[in-house]
Amino acid sequence: MTLATNKPGGRPSARMVLLKGVTQRGFVFFTNYQSRKGRELAANPRVALVFYWREMNRQVRVIGRVSKLSATESDAYFATRPRASRLAALASRQSGVIPSRAALLDRYEELEDRYQNADPPRPINWGGYCVHPDEIEFWQQGADRLHDRLRYRRRRGGWILERLSP
């Protein structure tokens, strides 16, 4: 999914992230809290998500606010990741400038040696977020650009359904 954030001054930023689940609370993904997106989420919890399926001519847009998952939830997911992915999370200063790829690989190998007989721990700066939706829009491509657009907006504990013009 595409995750769009904003810096405090309003400068937008978007990137692809892996949706790990949809719960009653919202849409769940995991990342490094100190990455660019993590810093932007800390400064401004308002986000947008976009899911696009070209083959089906469909799109879903979500607008909402983000909150961190608990350490327990982040620990539980981290433990399910492949060992190499857990080591990579420890080795990487995501979005930080590094001197070379070799330096990153050296750090990874150092951690591989350190944790050869133990499970790599979840870094304290790594964990999950949940996007709590306020609006969800479903878009279906139509003939002659007469697309179908349905928007659900959260209002007073419920949802309002609106049909939008293409």
C-alpha positions as CSV (number, residue, x, y, z in Angstrom):
1,M,0.0,0.0,0.0
2,T,1.1,3.6,-0.4
3,L,1.5,5.5,2.8
4,A,1.4,9.3,2.6
5,T,2.7,11.4,5.4
6,N,3.5,15.1,5.9
7,K,6.4,16.9,7.5
8,P,5.3,19.6,10.1
9,G,5.6,22.3,7.4
10,G,3.2,20.4,5.2
11,R,5.7,18.9,2.7
12,P,4.2,15.6,1.6
13,S,6.0,12.3,1.4
14,A,4.8,8.9,0.1
15,R,6.2,5.4,-0.1
16,M,5.1,1.8,-0.3
17,V,4.8,-0.2,2.9
18,L,3.6,-3.7,3.5
19,L,0.1,-4.0,4.9
20,K,0.3,-6.7,7.6
21,G,-3.3,-6.8,8.7
22,V,-6.7,-5.2,8.9
23,T,-8.4,-5.3,12.3
24,Q,-11.4,-3.7,13.9
25,R,-9.1,-0.8,14.8
26,G,-7.7,-0.3,11.3
27,F,-4.8,-1.0,8.9
28,V,-1.6,-2.4,10.4
29,F,2.0,-2.0,9.2
30,F,5.5,-2.1,10.8
31,T,8.6,0.0,10.4
32,N,11.5,1.7,12.1
33,Y,10.2,4.6,14.4
34,Q,13.4,6.6,13.6
35,S,13.0,6.3,9.8
36,R,11.8,9.3,7.8
37,K,8.3,8.0,7.9
38,G,8.5,7.3,11.6
39,R,9.7,10.8,12.3
40,E,6.9,12.2,10.1
41,L,4.3,10.1,11.9
42,A,5.5,11.3,15.3
43,A,5.2,14.9,14.1
44,N,1.8,14.6,12.4
45,P,-0.3,11.5,12.9
46,R,-2.7,12.3,10.0
47,V,-2.0,9.9,7.0
48,A,-3.4,8.7,3.8
49,L,-3.3,5.1,2.3
50,V,-3.9,4.1,-1.3
51,F,-4.4,0.5,-2.5
52,Y,-4.4,0.2,-6.3
53,W,-5.3,-2.9,-8.4
54,R,-4.6,-2.0,-12.0
55,E,-5.7,-5.4,-13.3
56,M,-9.1,-5.0,-11.6
57,N,-9.4,-1.2,-12.3
58,R,-10.0,-0.5,-8.7
59,Q,-8.6,1.6,-5.9
60,V,-9.2,2.1,-2.2
61,R,-8.2,5.4,-0.5
62,V,-8.1,5.7,3.3
63,I,-7.7,8.9,5.4
64,G,-7.1,8.6,9.1
65,R,-4.8,9.0,12.0
66,V,-2.1,6.6,13.1
67,S,-1.1,5.3,16.5
68,K,1.7,3.0,17.6
69,L,0.9,-0.6,18.5
70,S,1.9,-1.8,21.9
71,A,5.3,-3.3,22.5
72,T,3.6,-6.6,23.1
73,E,2.0,-6.5,19.7
74,S,5.2,-5.4,18.0
75,D,7.2,-8.2,19.8
76,A,4.7,-10.8,18.7
77,Y,5.0,-9.8,15.1
78,F,8.8,-9.4,15.2
79,A,9.2,-12.9,16.4
80,T,7.3,-14.3,13.3
81,R,9.7,-12.6,10.9
82,P,12.5,-14.6,9.2
83,R,15.7,-14.5,11.1
84,A,17.5,-12.6,8.4
85,S,14.8,-9.9,8.4
86,R,15.1,-9.5,12.2
87,L,18.9,-9.1,11.8
88,A,18.4,-6.6,9.0
89,A,16.1,-4.5,11.3
90,L,18.9,-4.4,13.9
91,A,21.6,-3.6,11.3
92,S,19.7,-0.8,9.5
93,R,19.4,2.8,10.5
94,Q,16.5,3.1,8.1
95,S,16.6,6.3,6.1
96,G,20.0,7.2,7.7
97,V,23.0,8.0,5.5
98,I,25.6,5.2,5.5
99,P,29.2,5.3,4.2
100,S,28.7,2.3,1.9
101,R,26.8,-1.0,1.3
102,A,29.9,-2.8,2.7
103,A,29.5,-1.0,6.0
104,L,25.8,-2.2,6.2
105,L,26.9,-5.8,5.3
106,D,29.7,-5.7,7.9
107,R,27.1,-4.6,10.6
108,Y,24.8,-7.4,9.5
109,E,27.5,-10.0,9.7
110,E,28.6,-8.6,13.2
111,L,25.0,-9.1,14.4
112,E,24.8,-12.5,12.8
113,D,27.8,-13.6,14.8
114,R,26.5,-12.0,18.0
115,Y,23.1,-13.7,17.8
116,Q,24.2,-17.0,16.3
117,N,22.9,-18.9,19.4
118,A,20.1,-16.5,20.3
119,D,17.0,-14.9,18.9
120,P,17.7,-11.4,17.7
121,P,15.7,-9.0,19.9
122,R,13.3,-6.4,18.5
123,P,15.0,-3.1,18.3
124,I,13.2,-0.6,20.6
125,N,13.0,1.8,17.7
126,W,11.1,-0.7,15.6
127,G,7.4,-1.6,15.8
128,G,3.9,-1.4,14.5
129,Y,1.4,1.3,13.6
130,C,-2.4,1.2,13.1
131,V,-4.1,3.6,10.8
132,H,-7.6,4.3,12.2
133,P,-9.7,5.3,9.3
134,D,-12.0,8.4,9.2
135,E,-12.7,8.0,5.5
136,I,-12.6,5.1,3.1
137,E,-13.3,5.6,-0.6
138,F,-13.8,2.8,-3.1
139,W,-13.2,3.6,-6.7
140,Q,-14.1,1.4,-9.7
141,Q,-13.2,2.4,-13.2
142,G,-16.2,3.0,-15.4
143,A,-16.7,3.2,-19.2
144,D,-16.2,6.7,-20.6
145,R,-14.7,7.9,-17.3
146,L,-18.0,7.4,-15.5
147,H,-16.3,5.8,-12.6
148,D,-18.1,4.6,-9.5
149,R,-17.0,6.2,-6.3
150,L,-18.3,5.4,-2.8
151,R,-17.0,7.1,0.3
152,Y,-17.6,6.1,3.8
153,R,-17.1,8.8,6.5
154,R,-17.0,8.1,10.2
155,R,-19.5,10.3,12.0
156,R,-20.6,10.0,15.7
157,G,-19.6,6.4,16.1
158,G,-21.0,5.2,12.8
159,W,-20.4,5.5,9.1
160,I,-22.1,7.6,6.5
161,L,-22.1,6.3,2.9
162,E,-21.9,8.9,0.1
163,R,-21.8,8.4,-3.7
164,L,-19.3,10.8,-5.3
165,S,-19.2,12.1,-8.8
166,P,-16.4,10.7,-10.9
